[in-house]
Structures are given as C-alpha cells and as structure tokens.
C-alpha cells in the first residue's frame, strides 16, 4: 500500500498541530525537497529555538555522552547540542535518522518515547521532529526498527509545483525557472539517477534554487550549458535550454506592462514564459491595470494564471475597480 503524500503548504498545517500536541513526527522525503528548510522555517514562524542534529554523523556515545566519575559513581556528560535550559522552548530536529547507524537509532528510542536518554531529560518546552530520505531514493538509508517507527507520526513530503511556485515568487527565484516549471511541473522533482550513470545530477527544488542563483550571476546563458546539465541533469537541461530560447520570440514585455501592445504568442511554451517574465518585471498598480486589460486577450488558463500570480506579488491590485470587473469574468476559476 502506498502512503498518501502531502505538499509543503499542507505540511506546515500538520506540523503546527503536532507541535502543539507535542507529538514526535518523522518527515519522509527525497533529497533536496526542502525538509530541513521547512523545519527551520516553522521554528522561526513559531518563535522557537532549533537544534539541528545530523544523526548520520554521530555514534551512540555522542548522544548518551562521555562517562566521567562523580562522587565515586559513573555519570554521563550530555552533549552540547542537546538543550538544557528548563525555561527554553524549541524544536530538536533529528535529521537523517534513517541514515544513522542502528546503534544510534537504538539510542534515540528512549529520547523520543520518554524524552530522556541516559541521565539527560529534554526540557518540557521542546518538541521532536525527525527526518530522512525515502528508502527508494538510492541513498544510504536503513529501515527504521518497528519499535522506533511506532513512536512517531509519519508524514511523506512530495514536491508540488504550486507550493514551490509560491515560495519561488516570494524568494525571487529566476523567472526562467518559474516559467519553465509552469510548463513542465513534472520536472520540479525527477527520478534519482542510477549509480551507473555518469551524471548524477537530478531535478529537485534545491537544485532549481541553486540554478536560479547561478542564472542571476551570468549574462550569457549559452556559456553555462555544462553547468545547467550538471545541476538538473542532461535531459531536463536540454529542455530548459530550449525553453530559454523561447524568450527570444516573446513580444516586448515592457511594452505590455506599459499598455502599448496586445501581441499574444500562440505557443503554450511561449505563453508560460511570457507570464513568468511579466510577473518578474511587474512594479506598480499602473502596470497592473495594463496587465488586467492584456489578460482579456489571453486564453482563459493563462489569463487566470497571470492574475493569480500578480495577486501573490501585489495584493493591492484587489483594490482596483478593473480587478472587480476581471473577477466578474474569471472569478469562478480562482481557487
């Protein structure tokens, strides 16, 4: 039986519930999908401290602590990465749990169930979140022992383009990437290459974000084809480069924003590219008026996509009278 997966937006909601109820959780997800980022982000949103512990790099003794003698008895000194302030509140993030040696996993049993390990007790205000890659992701992953697995809620995170697009627009991801993935959302996350393939690169939200940073720092896209292949894989790289070339065929973006042209591309790939470019270049409500007028000439799917993305970038367009008129026409398509 396949466990249902959830996207980023839904994961935030579920984690909020589990944090409030002090329920340990294990996040399953492919490499580069954003597990660590989400845990750190929700800690910031909730005003919580965070301790990020990479269990695959530890031995069991690192968790229990080094033994020492006190009053003729052996005691264990807890590691510095475990919180000790009884008044503090935070998230103890145990990452790469299913990549850790079995001895480390065994040491985690008591910490997750009883909030203790040896003589150490986790402060009352701290919550436990664990994470790891899926077994079929071709990484170093061990099946969790059933006693440990049964101590946690399990959530499977999947890369979903709608979630990534919201994050990408807010964080300034390059519009080439947003436009391309709107056209090919299935390439947000791709299958991990086998060990026999020469190029181990594959698509993931992390890889696309890395490529975005590279694109923002070069002017000649044709000079970095090997870097593109080495970031998202050869097959996806070929498609992405072809999509970049589509931008050469687009009507004048600045002229559209200025309300000076109503030229509409005919190819879907060009329409996706154009919508991404318009949103990336958008600056003020005067341009919003022009985009609302321009969208009336677009196919409905692209008109709705353009204005929905515009709302994300600038909520003030909802105050425009022309937006009310647009909603009368397309409101049924806004989810």
Long-range contacts (C-beta under 8 A, 24 or more apart in sequence): 3-154, 3-156, 4-156, 5-156, 5-157, 5-158, 6-155, 6-156, 6-157, 6-158, 7-157, 7-158, 7-159, 7-160, 7-162, 7-163, 8-34, 8-38, 8-157, 8-160, 8-163, 8-164, 8-167, 9-162, 9-163, 9-166, 11-38, 11-155, 11-157, 12-38, 12-42, 14-155, 15-39, 15-42, 15-129, 15-155, 16-42, 16-46, 18-127, 18-129, 18-153, 19-46, 19-48, 19-91, 19-127, 22-127, 23-153, 24-112, 24-127, 24-128, 24-129, 24-130, 24-151, 24-152, 24-153, 25-128, 25-129, 25-130, 25-152, 25-153, 25-154, 25-155, 26-97, 26-130, 26-131, 26-132, 26-144, 26-149, 26-152, 26-153, 26-154, 26-155, 27-129, 27-130, 27-131, 27-132, 27-155, 27-157, 28-131, 28-132, 28-133, 28-134, 28-154, 28-155, 28-156, 28-157, 29-131, 29-133, 29-134, 29-156, 29-157, 29-158, 30-133, 30-134, 30-137, 30-159, 30-189, 30-192, 30-204, 31-133, 31-137, 31-139, 31-192, 31-204, 31-206, 32-189, 32-204, 32-205, 32-206, 32-207, 33-157, 33-158, 33-159, 33-189, 33-204, 33-205, 33-206, 34-157, 34-159, 34-205, 34-206, 35-95, 35-131, 35-157, 36-93, 36-95, 36-131, 38-157, 39-91, 39-93, 39-129, 39-131, 40-93, 42-91, 43-90, 43-91, 43-93, 47-89, 48-89, 48-90, 48-91, 48-127, 49-83, 49-88, 49-89, 49-90, 49-91, 50-90, 50-91, 50-93, 51-81, 51-82, 51-83, 51-90, 51-91, 51-92, 51-93, 52-93, 52-95, 53-81, 53-92, 53-93, 53-94, 53-95, 54-95, 54-96, 55-94, 55-95, 55-96, 55-97, 55-99, 55-100, 55-104, 55-105, 55-108, 56-96, 56-99, 56-100, 56-140, 57-96, 58-100, 58-104, 59-101, 59-103, 59-104, 60-101, 60-103, 60-104, 60-106, 60-107, 62-104, 63-104, 63-107, 63-108, 63-111, 63-117, 64-107, 64-117, 64-118, 65-118, 65-119, 65-120, 75-119, 76-118, 76-119, 76-120, 78-117, 78-118, 78-119, 78-120, 82-117, 82-120, 82-122, 83-122, 83-123, 83-126, 84-123, 85-123, 86-123, 86-124, 87-123, 87-125, 88-123, 88-125, 88-126, 89-123, 89-125, 89-126, 90-125, 90-126, 90-127, 91-126, 91-127, 91-128, 91-129, 92-122, 92-126, 92-127, 92-128, 92-129, 93-129, 93-130, 93-131, 94-128, 94-129, 94-130, 94-131, 95-130, 95-131, 95-132, 96-131, 96-132, 96-133, 97-130, 97-131, 97-132, 97-144, 98-132, 98-133, 98-135, 98-141, 98-142, 98-143, 98-144, 99-132, 99-133, 99-139, 99-140, 99-141, 99-142, 100-142, 102-142, 102-145, 105-142, 105-144, 105-145, 105-148, 106-145, 106-148, 108-148, 109-147, 109-148, 109-151, 112-148, 112-151, 112-152, 113-151, 137-192, 138-192, 138-193, 138-194, 138-195, 158-189, 159-188, 159-189, 159-204, 159-205, 160-188, 161-185, 161-188, 164-188, 164-205, 164-208, 165-309, 166-312, 167-205, 168-208, 168-209, 168-212, 169-279, 169-309, 169-312, 169-313, 170-312, 171-209, 173-208, 173-209, 173-212, 174-211, 174-212, 174-215, 174-216, 175-276, 175-277, 175-279, 175-280, 176-215, 176-240, 176-243, 176-244, 176-247, 176-273, 176-276, 177-208, 177-211, 177-212, 177-215, 178-276, 178-279, 178-280, 179-243, 179-272, 179-273, 179-274, 179-275, 179-276, 179-277, 180-239, 180-240, 180-243, 180-244, 180-272, 180-273, 181-208, 182-272, 182-275, 182-276, 182-305, 183-243, 183-268, 183-269, 183-272, 183-273, 184-239, 184-243, 187-232, 187-236, 187-239, 190-232, 190-233, 190-236, 193-233, 199-229, 199-230, 199-233, 199-234, 201-229, 201-230, 201-231, 201-232, 201-233, 201-234, 202-232, 202-233, 203-232, 203-233, 203-236, 207-231, 207-232, 208-232, 243-269, 243-273, 246-270, 246-273, 247-273, 247-277, 250-274, 250-277, 253-277, 253-278, 253-281, 254-281, 256-290, 256-291, 256-294, 257-281, 257-282, 257-283, 257-287, 257-290, 257-291, 258-287, 258-290, 259-289, 259-290, 259-293, 259-294, 262-294, 262-297, 264-297, 264-298, 271-298, 271-299, 271-302, 272-302, 275-302, 275-305, 275-306, 275-309, 278-306, 279-306, 279-309, 279-310, 279-313, 282-310, 282-313, 282-314, 285-314, 285-316, 285-317, 285-320, 288-314, 288-316, 288-317, 288-320, 288-323, 289-320, 289-322, 292-317, 292-320, 292-322, 292-323, 292-325, 292-326, 293-322, 295-326, 296-326, 296-329, 300-330, 300-333, 303-330, 304-330, 304-333, 304-334, 308-334
